[in-house]
C-alpha cells in the first residue's frame, strides 16, 4: 500500500468513527459464477469494513445475475442496492449510503424526507450509472436518501451499466444518469433531475 492509499484509509476510518451511529451490514450476493467482479468487490468491502467496528460483510447466496448485487443496511430494513461494483466515482455513493444508513432517517435532508413521504405507495427506483460519470453521484445521492428516508416506500437500486449490459440495453439507455420508475421502460428519464422535479416525476410515474 502506498502512502496515498494509507492516507485515504486513515481519513475514511476517522470519518466513519465520527459519523457512524448504528451497525451496518454490507450484504454481497455474488454473480452466478462468483467471477472476478464479485471476488474483487468482496475484497473491497472487507477493506471498507475493516475501517470501523460498526461495519460487517455478509456473503449471501449466489444470484442468477451476470454481476454481483450489494445490499447496504438490509439489517436495518433498508431496500438499498448497488448492482455491480460501485467503483470509480461511485465509491462516494457507497460511502454516502453507508453513512446515511447508519445515521438513519433523521440524517436525511428535510426536503428529501418530505418528498419520500408524499409517495402514494411503495416504489422501486432504478438509476443507471457509470464509474466515470461526474453527474451520477448526485443523482445516486437522491435515491439513496429516499431509501433511507422511507424504508416502507422507497426501494432504490444503483445499476452499473458495465456490469449489466443486457439490462441496460433492454431499457434503451444511451446516456447516464438514467432513471427508471417501477421497472417501466416508458418512465425512462435521463440527465440530472433537480429534486423538486424528481419527486414530482416519481409521483406521476407510480
N, C-alpha and C positions, 0 to 999 in steps of 0.2 A: 504494500500500500504506500503510495507516495504522500508527500506532505500535504498536498491539496486535498486528497481524499480523506486523510486523517482529520484535517481541519473541518471539513464538511460534516463528518461523522460526529465530531465533538460539538459542533454548533447545533446539529439536529438533536443530539442527546439532551443538550441543555434546553432546547425549545420544547421537547417532549416533557421534560421534567417540570417546566414552567406552565405548560398548557394542558396536559392530560389529566383528566379527573377520574373517569371510570375505565375499567379494563375493557379493551377492545380486542376481539378475536378476528384474525385475518384468515378466512377460510378459502383454501385453494382447491378448486375442482379441476384436476388435470384433464388435458385433452385425452381422447380415446386411446392414443398410443403412448401417453406420458412422454412426449417428444421433447426436443431441445428447449422450446419456448417455456413449457411447463417446468422443466428442470431448472432453467435459469431463473424463472420467476420464483420458484420455491427458495432458491438460494438467496435471492434478493430480499424476499420477505423475511427470511430468517435473520439477515443482516439488519433489517429495519427493526425487527422485534428485539434484537439484542441490545438496542439502544434504550429500552425502557422496560421495567418490570410490569408495566400495565399492558404490554402488547404480547400477544401469543399467536402462533401459527398452527392451524389445523389443516391437515390434508384430508379432504373428503373423497368420496367415490369418483371414479373417472366419469366424464361426461361422454355423450355421443358426438360432441362438437369437435371441430378441427383445431380449436385453440382453447387455452385454459380460461377458466372463469374465476374471478376473485370476488368474494363477498366480504364487505367491510362492516363489522359491527352486527353481524347476524345474531350474536349472543345477546344483543341489546334490543333485538326486534326490528332492526332496520332492513329495508329492502334496497340495498345499495351495492351495485355490482360493476366490476370492470371486466369486460370481455376482451381478452388479450392482455398482454403485459403492458402496464402503464409506464412506459419508458420515455426517454427524451423529455419533452416539455410537459408530458402528462404525469411525470413524477410529482410535480407540485400539486396536481389534482388529487393524487393518492394521499399525500401528506395532509392536505386540507380535509379530505374525507375522514382520515383517522382522527384528526383533532376535533372536528365537529361532532363526530360520532361519540367521542369520549366526553365532550363537554355537554352534549345534549341540546334539546330544542331551544333552551334559553339562550344559547350562544348564536342562534341564527338571527340574521338581520331582521328587524321588525317588519319591514315591508315584504320580505320574502315569506316570513311565517304567516303574515296576514293573507298573502296570496294563496298559500297552500290550504289555508282554512276555508277558502272560497270554492275549492273544487267540489262539485256536486256529488261526486262518487270517486272511488279509487281509480287511479290512472297509472299506466305504465309509460314512462318517458324514456326514449332511447336517443342518445346522442352519438352520432358517428364522428370520430376524431382521428387525427394522425399524430404521430410523435413529434412532428416538426411544425404543426400549425400554431402560429402565435395567437390566434383568436380562440382556439378551442378551450384552453384552461378557464377562461372567464365564463364561457357557456357551461362548461362542466361544473363550475362552482355553483351556478344557479340550481342545476339539477341535484347536486349533492345536498345543497341547503334545503331544497324542497323535501328530499327523502328524510332528512333529519328532523325537519320541522313537523312533519306529519307522517309517522310510520304507518298510520291507517290509510292514508290517502295516496301517497306517492311511492312508486317503485321506480327507481332511477337506474339506468344502465348506460355505461360509457363504453362504446364499442370501438376498438382499434381496427380501422379498415384493413390494415395489412394482415391482421390475424384472422379476419373473417371476410375474405374477398367475395365469396359467393353470396353471403348475406348482404354485403354492401351493394353488390351488383343487382340483387333482387329488388332493391328499392330504387334503382336507377340513380344512385348518388354520384354526382360529378364533382362536387366540391364540399369542403367541410369548413366549419361545423355544420352538421345537418341533423335536424330534429325530426323524430317520428313519434306520433302520439298513438298509444294503444296498438302499435303494430300495423297501423293502416297507411298504406302507401300514399293515399290521397292527402294525408296530413303532412307530407314531407315539406320542410321549410329549411332553407339553407341560409347561412350567414349568422352573424351575431345579432341576437334579438334583444332589444332593451327590456328590462324586467317588466314594466307595466304591459308592454305589448306581448311579452312571453306568457304572462299569466292569463291575459285575455284570450290569446290564441289557444292555449291549452284548454281553457274552459269551453271555448266554442268547438273544440275538436273532440271532446269526450262524448 
